[in-house]
Amino acid sequence: MPILSIVVATHNRSNYAIFAAKSVLSIESELIELIIHDTSTDGRLVIDIEEITKDSRLHYHYCNVRLSMTENHNRALSLATGEYVCLIGDDDTVTSEILDAVQWAIENNVDAISPRVVANYAWPDFLSKTFGSGHSSRIYIDSFSSDISQMQSASGLNNSLRAACQGTDGLPKIYHGIVKRSVMEKVKEKTGNYFHGVSPDVSGALGIASMIDSFVLIDYPLTIPGAAGNSNTGRSAMNAHRGRLEDDPHIKPYKDLIWPPLIPRFFSVETVWSQAAYETLSRLYDGKLNEFNYIHLYSICLVNHPDYFNEIFNAIVVYKNQFKLNIIIVLLKIFFNAMSISIRKIIRLSKRALKPTAAGGRFFIPDVKNIFEASQILKNYLNSKSMSFKNRGKNV
């Protein structure tokens, strides 16, 4: 049995997925397997992947039914057989040393590993509204300490709730993280599935945090997130990752979508994360949603998406009525919180303006054609610095 399953759910993105698959399978070990669940309608990945289907570690499954992103991920994860699982996007990859980290986790009975994102790759078609193609075809590599820290899940969950579950920082992760498959099975047993809502990464992190007492944070590159032009990251970079729920291509495949009235009814990074958190937490805890910081959600939505004021205000009214609060006090709290967020945003942008290049002072290697090549470049870079996970205590 493999000790690690790399799980990928994909739809009509064969030009990225094939290189992600080749990259994972370039790891020379029988201890790893690659699960790909494909709902594509263009028929391209079925053809492209033929050249690597002889590799017995590849488990490619085609589904001719259009699924939501969450259901696609649920089905993909159900096919995994490894002791540990790691979920990545179809434009991402993992480093060759991820198996060393899993071996270490087995030896130390670690339930989950959350590696810091040290390296990330921008595909050739990646564009940003500010820098255009400035990031394209680059792998960025940050400095790292190789430190391992034990974290408490309860503390991470409470901090996440205070921040309206905006992302997965401070939580155990399955998306670009490593977790025992048995933990995910416990989540499914309790809630009916591995992931809920419209964001599998946030839902997965909250589900894991509810099942384990502690996890480890590792400051070492174990995965490489990729940013393709038509990915959610790419859409965000072009400020196109928002809109009416009824119009968004990400949302349309969700049948019988539940969108809580407490969450502003429009599509954005902030509302997607919050909706997934709401749907997940409502299945895990009685009363835990009362600790969710709706004030922060409304504040950050007003700062980042003022053109959706009506949708935000409608949610505020629902919040006021449901929790029987004074509307003046609620609005004052939102106002002061929004001011604080705005000030921090201005400071952050001002600091960034001092480094007006796309890289902003970060180290990068240019002219990288795809994620497979990016993984090889990172491997060579670490070797040139005599850095490795096994010898992390000697890394400088």
C-alpha positions in Angstrom: 0.0 0.0 0.0 1.3 3.5 -0.8 2.0 5.7 2.1 0.9 8.9 0.2 -1.8 9.6 -2.2 -1.6 12.8 -4.3 -5.2 13.7 -5.3 -6.2 15.9 -8.2 -9.6 16.8 -9.4 -9.7 18.4 -12.9 -12.1 19.8 -15.5 -11.0 20.9 -19.0 -7.5 21.9 -18.0 -5.4 19.2 -19.7 -2.7 21.6 -20.7 -1.8 22.1 -17.0 -2.9 18.7 -15.6 -0.7 16.6 -17.8 2.5 18.4 -16.5 1.2 18.1 -12.9 0.8 14.4 -13.5 4.3 14.0 -15.1 5.8 15.9 -12.2 4.3 13.8 -9.5 5.1 10.6 -11.3 8.7 11.7 -11.7 9.2 10.8 -8.0 10.9 7.4 -8.2 9.1 5.5 -5.5 6.4 2.9 -5.2 5.3 4.5 -2.0 3.4 7.3 -3.8 0.2 7.1 -5.9 -1.5 9.7 -8.1 -5.3 9.9 -8.2 -6.8 12.0 -11.0 -10.6 12.4 -11.2 -11.5 14.1 -14.5 -14.9 15.5 -15.5 -13.6 17.2 -18.7 -15.9 17.6 -21.7 -13.2 18.5 -24.2 -11.7 14.9 -24.3 -8.1 16.2 -24.3 -6.8 14.8 -21.0 -7.9 11.3 -21.9 -5.7 11.5 -24.9 -2.8 13.4 -23.4 -2.5 11.0 -20.4 -2.2 7.9 -22.5 1.6 8.2 -22.6 1.9 7.8 -18.8 -0.9 5.3 -18.2 1.6 2.4 -18.1 2.7 3.7 -14.7 0.8 1.6 -12.2 1.0 4.4 -9.6 -1.4 6.5 -11.7 -5.1 6.0 -11.1 -7.0 8.0 -13.7 -10.7 8.1 -13.5 -12.9 9.7 -16.1 -16.5 10.8 -15.2 -18.8 12.0 -18.0 -21.1 13.8 -15.6 -20.6 17.5 -14.9 -19.9 17.9 -11.2 -19.3 20.8 -8.9 -15.7 21.4 -7.9 -16.6 20.1 -4.4 -18.2 16.9 -5.6 -15.3 16.4 -8.0 -12.9 16.6 -5.1 -15.1 14.4 -2.9 -15.1 11.6 -5.5 -11.3 12.0 -6.2 -10.4 11.7 -2.5 -12.7 8.6 -2.1 -10.4 6.8 -4.6 -7.2 7.3 -2.5 -5.6 4.3 -0.8 -2.5 5.8 0.8 -2.0 6.1 4.6 -1.7 9.9 4.1 -3.3 12.1 1.5 -2.4 15.4 -0.1 -4.8 17.4 -2.3 -3.3 19.7 -5.0 -4.8 21.6 -8.0 -4.3 20.5 -11.6 -1.8 23.3 -12.1 0.2 22.5 -9.0 2.7 19.8 -7.9 4.6 18.4 -5.0 8.3 18.2 -4.4 10.3 15.0 -4.4 11.0 15.3 -0.7 7.3 15.0 0.3 7.8 11.3 0.9 10.6 12.1 3.4 8.1 14.3 5.3 5.5 11.5 5.3 8.0 9.0 6.5 8.9 11.4 9.3 5.1 11.8 10.1 4.7 8.0 10.3 7.7 7.6 12.6 6.4 10.4 14.9 2.7 9.6 14.7 1.8 13.0 13.3 -1.8 13.4 12.1 -1.3 16.3 9.7 1.4 18.5 8.3 0.9 22.1 7.1 3.9 23.2 5.1 4.5 26.9 4.6 4.3 27.9 0.9 8.0 28.6 0.2 7.9 28.2 -3.6 5.2 29.1 -6.1 5.0 29.0 -9.9 3.3 31.3 -12.4 2.4 29.7 -15.6 3.2 31.4 -19.0 -0.5 32.6 -19.4 -0.7 34.1 -15.9 -1.5 37.8 -15.9 -2.1 40.3 -13.2 -4.0 43.6 -13.4 -1.0 45.5 -11.9 2.0 43.8 -13.6 0.5 42.2 -16.7 2.7 39.3 -17.7 5.4 40.3 -15.2 5.1 37.2 -13.1 4.6 34.8 -16.1 6.9 31.7 -16.4 8.6 32.3 -13.1 9.1 30.2 -10.0 9.5 32.3 -6.9 11.5 30.8 -4.0 11.4 32.4 -0.6 13.9 31.9 2.2 12.9 29.3 4.8 14.1 28.0 8.2 13.3 24.2 7.9 11.8 24.6 11.4 9.0 22.3 12.6 6.5 23.6 15.1 3.7 21.8 16.9 0.4 23.6 16.6 -2.9 23.2 18.5 -6.0 22.7 16.3 -8.4 24.3 18.8 -6.3 27.5 18.9 -6.1 27.6 15.1 -9.8 27.0 14.7 -10.6 29.8 17.2 -8.3 32.2 15.4 -9.9 31.3 12.1 -13.4 32.0 13.4 -12.2 35.4 14.6 -10.9 36.1 11.1 -14.2 34.9 9.5 -12.4 31.8 8.2 -10.6 33.8 5.5 -8.2 31.2 4.3 -6.5 28.2 5.9 -3.5 29.9 7.7 -3.0 28.4 11.1 -5.0 25.3 10.4 -4.2 21.7 9.5 -4.6 21.4 5.7 -5.3 18.8 3.1 -5.0 21.3 0.2 -1.2 21.7 -0.1 -1.0 19.9 3.2 -0.6 16.3 4.3 -3.1 14.5 6.5 -3.8 10.9 7.6 -6.5 9.5 5.3 -8.2 8.0 8.4 -8.8 11.6 9.7 -10.6 12.4 6.5 -12.7 9.3 6.8 -13.7 10.5 10.3 -14.8 13.8 8.8 -16.9 12.0 6.2 -18.4 9.7 8.8 -19.5 12.6 10.9 -20.6 15.1 8.2 -21.6 12.9 5.3 -18.7 13.9 3.0 -15.1 15.1 3.1 -15.8 18.6 1.8 -18.8 20.9 2.0 -19.8 24.3 0.5 -18.0 25.8 -2.5 -14.4 25.8 -1.2 -12.9 22.4 -0.6 -9.7 23.8 0.8 -11.3 25.8 3.6 -13.9 23.1 4.3 -11.2 20.4 4.5 -9.0 22.5 6.9 -12.0 23.1 9.2 -13.0 19.4 9.1 -9.5 18.3 10.0 -9.1 20.8 12.8 -12.3 19.4 14.4 -10.9 15.9 14.4 -7.3 16.2 15.7 -5.8 17.8 18.7 -2.6 19.0 17.1 -0.6 19.2 13.9 2.8 20.3 12.7 3.8 23.4 10.7 6.9 22.9 8.6 8.8 25.7 7.1 10.1 23.8 4.1 9.0 23.4 0.5 6.9 20.3 0.1 4.4 21.4 -2.5 4.5 24.0 -5.3 1.3 25.9 -5.9 0.8 26.9 -9.5 -1.1 29.9 -10.8 -2.5 29.5 -14.3 -4.2 32.2 -16.3 -7.7 30.7 -16.0 -7.4 29.4 -12.5 -9.1 31.0 -9.5 -5.7 32.6 -8.6 -5.4 33.9 -12.1 -8.9 35.4 -11.9 -8.2 37.0 -8.6 -5.0 38.6 -10.0 -7.1 40.2 -12.7 -9.7 41.3 -10.2 -12.2 39.0 -12.1 -12.9 36.6 -9.3 -16.2 38.0 -8.2 -19.7 38.5 -9.6 -23.3 37.5 -9.3 -23.8 33.9 -8.0 -26.1 33.1 -10.9 -23.5 34.1 -13.5 -20.3 32.6 -12.1 -19.0 29.5 -13.9 -17.6 28.2 -10.6 -21.0 28.2 -9.0 -23.2 27.0 -11.8 -22.4 23.3 -11.5 -23.6 23.3 -7.8 -27.1 21.8 -7.8 -29.4 22.9 -5.0 -26.8 25.4 -3.7 -27.3 26.5 -0.2 -26.2 30.1 0.4 -26.8 31.2 4.0 -28.6 34.6 4.2 -25.9 35.7 6.7 -23.3 35.5 3.9 -23.5 38.4 1.4 -25.0 36.9 -1.8 -22.3 37.5 -4.4 -19.3 35.5 -5.6 -15.9 36.6 -4.2 -12.9 35.0 -2.4 -14.2 36.2 0.9 -17.8 35.0 0.5 -16.8 31.7 -1.0 -14.5 30.9 2.0 -17.3 32.0 4.4 -20.0 29.9 2.7 -17.8 26.8 2.9 -17.0 27.5 6.5 -20.7 27.9 7.3 -21.7 24.7 5.6 -18.9 22.7 7.2 -19.2 24.1 10.7 -22.9 23.6 10.8 -22.3 19.9 10.3 -19.5 19.6 12.9 -20.5 21.7 15.9 -23.6 22.9 17.7 -23.3 26.6 18.3 -19.8 27.0 16.8 -21.1 29.3 14.1 -22.0 31.8 16.8 -18.3 32.4 17.2 -17.9 33.2 13.5 -16.9 36.9 13.1 -19.6 38.2 10.8 -18.6 41.7 11.6 -15.2 41.1 10.1 -16.7 39.4 7.0 -19.0 42.4 6.3 -16.2 44.8 6.9 -13.7 43.2 4.6 -16.4 42.8 1.9 -17.2 46.5 2.1 -13.6 47.4 1.8 -12.8 45.1 -1.1 -16.2 45.1 -2.9 -18.1 48.3 -2.2 -20.0 47.9 -5.5 -21.9 45.0 -3.8 -23.1 47.2 -0.9 -26.7 46.1 -1.3 -25.9 42.4 -0.9 -23.6 43.2 2.0 -26.2 45.3 3.8 -28.9 42.7 3.3 -26.7 40.2 5.1 -26.1 42.7 7.9 -29.8 43.1 8.4 -30.2 39.3 8.7 -27.3 39.2 11.2 -28.9 42.0 13.3 -32.3 40.2 13.3 -31.0 36.7 13.9 -28.8 37.7 16.9 -31.3 40.4 18.1 -28.7 43.2 18.1 -29.0 47.0 17.9 -28.4 48.0 14.3 -26.6 51.2 15.3 -24.1 49.2 17.4 -23.6 46.7 14.6 -23.0 49.4 12.0 -20.5 51.2 14.3 -18.6 48.0 14.8 -18.5 47.4 11.1 -17.4 51.0 10.4 -14.5 50.9 12.8 -13.4 47.4 11.7 -13.5 48.5 8.1 -11.4 51.5 8.9 -8.8 49.3 10.5 -8.8 47.0 7.5 -8.5 49.9 5.1 -5.6 51.4 7.0 -3.7 48.1 7.0 -4.4 47.8 3.3 -3.0 51.2 2.6 0.1 50.5 4.6 0.6 47.2 2.8 0.1 48.8 -0.6 2.4 51.7 0.3 5.2 49.3 1.3 4.7 47.3 -2.0 4.9 50.6 -4.0 8.5 51.0 -2.6 9.3 47.8 -4.6 7.5 48.5 -7.9 8.6 45.5 -9.9 6.5 42.4 -10.3 8.9 40.4 -8.1 8.8 43.0 -5.3 12.3 42.0 -4.2 11.5 38.2 -4.1 14.0 35.8 -5.6 12.8 34.1 -8.8 14.0 32.0 -11.7 12.6 33.0 -15.1 11.6 31.3 -18.3 10.1 28.2 -16.7 7.8 26.5 -19.2 5.5 24.4 -16.9 5.0 23.0 -13.4 7.1 19.9 -14.2 10.1 22.0 -15.1 9.4 24.2 -12.0 9.7 21.2 -9.8 13.0 20.1 -11.3 14.4 23.6 -11.0 13.4 23.8 -7.3 15.0 20.3 -6.7 18.3 21.5 -8.4 18.2 24.8 -6.4 17.9 22.9 -3.1 20.7 20.5 -4.1 22.9 23.5 -5.0 22.4 24.9 -1.5 22.9 21.4 0.1 19.4 21.6 1.6 17.1 18.7 2.3 14.2 17.7 4.5 16.2 14.8 6.0 19.1 17.0 6.9 16.9 20.0 7.8 18.9 20.6 11.0 21.9 21.4 8.9 20.2 23.7 6.5 21.3 27.3 6.6 
